Amino acid sequence: MHVSLESILANRRWVRRDTPFPHVVAGDVFTPDFYTQLHTEFARVERDNPQVFRRNMAGYDASAADLGNFRDGPFGVFASRQWHDMIAGVAGVSATGDVSGSLHHHEPGGKSGWPHNDLNPGWFAGPPAQPDEVRLSFVDGVSYHGDTRPPGVAARETIRAVSLLFYVGNPDWVPGDGGETGLFANLDTAARGPRAAVPPVNNSLVMFECTPFSWHAFVSNVSNPRNSVVMWLHRRKDEAVARWGEQSIVYW
């Protein structure tokens, strides 16, 4: 992805909301021309590689294709240092340059997910990223979950710092379709449903800092698929532990 981020961003007025926990939403994120490139590429992946979007996530009614496989096309914007630094700045976090991301697909009728906060560890190969680069997960045989790595390959443990979902390649959404990202005040009241829900409107996003209180989940989609780019920025583990304590990290 070699295009300037400034030339493809459309909406510069992103909205911060505080209920039920701090999060940011934005619509019309990219220019129409660039969004069309993203939409077309997602459709191409579905058409040419149908096996990519078969349910392949254990315990989760969805499928995912690793962002690193699409870094050379328009989806490479999400693996660029410009995007990384902008998102870290909006969230107000000190991020490491490590990114885990994927294209996500939910078939119609997918089951609602369980509320979780994404305060999980992620493992990356090699030394820390330089200021002008991004390191992606699942590189050099290092498992993002920290359970496998080749002999002699260095790996670093980080903690998720920012979660982001960007909606792309979806049918027009109307209330009642489902497929939103539900946001919850706490686990005690989760059974009543989300306190807020962000709909899967194309070329829009929702993002938030990963904290012990960032409870969220996929809301069942009734009749349409839901497609998105899901990605996480990361922070150093010692910073997360100093802020929230070791007991707050949700290990795999």
N, C-alpha and C positions, 0 to 999 in steps of 0.2 A: 504494500500500500504506500505509494509514493506521492499521492496528491496531498496538497496542503489541507489540513483540517479546517482552517479558516474559510477556504473556498467552498466547502460542502455543508457547513453548518448553516441552518436557516433560522431556527428559533434561539435567541439569546436570552429570553426571559423565562427561565425555568422557575417553577413554583415550589417553595418549601412549605410542607404541611407538618403539623406537630401531633396530630391525632391519628392513630393511637400511640405512635412513636414517631420521632422525626424521620421524614422521608421527602424525597424530591420527585416531582413529576414534570414531564415536558411533552408537548405535542409538536408535530411538524419539526422534528429534530433536524433532519437533513433536507437539503434542497430537493425539489421534486425529481430532478434528473438523477441525482445520486441515489435517492430512495428507490427509484425505478431499477437501478442497477442491482441493488440489494434484493429487491423483490424478484427480479428475473433470475438472479443467481440461486435464490432459495428454491424457486420452481425448477430450475435445471437440476439441482441436486436431487430433489424428489423424483424427477422424471428419469434421470440417468442412473441413479443409484438407489432403487427402491428399498434395498436391504438396509440402507442407512437408518431409515425411520421405521423400523420394526421395534416393538417394545424391547429394550435392551438394558433397562435400568432396574436392578433388583430392588423390590419393595417400592417401586415408584411407577405409576401407570403412564409412562412416557418413554421416549427414546431420545438419544442424543448423539451428535456427531462432533468430534473434537474440533475446536476452532483452528488448531494448528494445521489441519488438512486443507483449510481454505484461506490461508494467510496471503496467498499470492493474488487473490481476487478482491472484489470490493469489501468482503467481510474482514479483510486485513486491517481495515480502519480500527477495529476493536482490539487489535493486537499491536497498535502503534503506540509509541511513547507519547505522542501528542495527546491521544485520547486518554491514556493512562493518567497523565499528569493533570489534564483538565478534570477528570472525574475525581481524582484524589483531592484536588483543590476545592471542588464543589462540596465534597463530603467533609473537608477539613481534617484529613488524616495524612500521616506520614507513611506513604506506601513504598514498598521495596522494589517495584519494577517487575514483580512476578505476577503473572496473570494465568488464571484457569478459566476457560470458556468453551462453550459449545453451542451448536444449533440444536434447539429443542423442538420436539413435535409431540403433540397430544392428539391421538385419534378422537373423533367424536364420541362422547359418552365416557370420557376418561373419569376415573374416580378422583374425588377431592383428595388432596394430600393432607398430611398431618402438620400441625403448626410446629415450626422449628425456627431457630434463630440464626443459623449459618455461622455460629461462632466455632468453627472447626479448624483443625490444622490442615496445612497443605505442604507437600514436600516438592522441592525443585532441585534440579541437577545443577552442578557447577557453583562457582563463586557468585556473590551478589551481582545483580545487573548493574551495568554502567549507566550513567545519567542519560545516555541517549539510546538505550536499548530496553527491550522487554524480554523476559524469559518466560516461556510457556511451560505448562505442566506436561507430564508424560513424555519428557525428552530424555534421551540417552538411557532408556530402560528404567528410569526412576519412577516408581508409582506415586501418584499424587497422594495416595492414602498412606504412604510410608511403609508399606509391607514388603516391597521388593525393590532391589537395586542391584546392578551387576557388581562383582567384586572390583574394588579399586575406584569406583565412581563416587565422588563426593555428593552429598545431598544435604540440603538445608531445610529445617522445619520452620515454617511461617504460620501465621494465623490469619484467617480471612478478615479483611478490614472493611470492604465495601461490596455489597451485592448490587447487581444491575440487571434488569430485564429490558430488552428492547424488542418491541413487537414488529414482526415483518411477515409478509406473505399470508395474511389472514383474510377471510371473507369479511365484508362489511359487518360491523358488530352493532347489535341493538340490545337494549336491556332485556334480560331473560335468556340470552344466549349462553351465559356463564363463561367460563374460561378466564375469569379475572384472577389477579393476584390479591388474595385476601390478607388483610393486616389485622392483627389481634392485639388487644390490650394486655392479655395475660392468658395463661393456660387454664385458669379456673373458669373463665367465661367463654372459652373457645367453642364449647358445645352449642352456644347460642348463635354462632356464626361470626364472621369477621366484623370488626368495628368499622372498617373502611375496605373498599375493593377497587382496584385499578383495572379498568377494562382493557382487553387486548386490541386496542385501536392501532392500526398500522402507523408506523413512523413516530411512535410515542415510546416513552420509557418511564420506568420507576426505578429509583435507586435509594439506598440507605446504608448507613454505617452498620456493620455487624457488631451487635452488642448482646449482653445477656437478655435484652428486652425486645429485640427486633423479631417478634413472632410473626410468621407469615406462612402462607400455604397456597397451593393451586386450588382454585374453585372449579368443580366439575363443569365441563363444557357439554351442553345439551345436544347440539346437532351439528356443530361445525368443528373442524380441527382448530388447534391453537398452536401457532408457531412463534418462536422467539429466539433471540440470542440471549443466553444467560452467561454472565461472567462475574468473576470475583477478583478484586485487588487484594493485596496482602500486606500485613505489617509484621515487624519482628516479634517473635514470641515473647521476649522479655518485656516489651512494651505492653502487650496484651495482659500478661500476668501481673505487671505492676499496676495496671488500671483496674482489673476486675478479679484478680486472684486465679490461681491455677485451677481451682474447683469449678470455675465458670466455663472453662474450655470444654467443648463437647467433642470427645475423642471418638474416632470411628469404631 
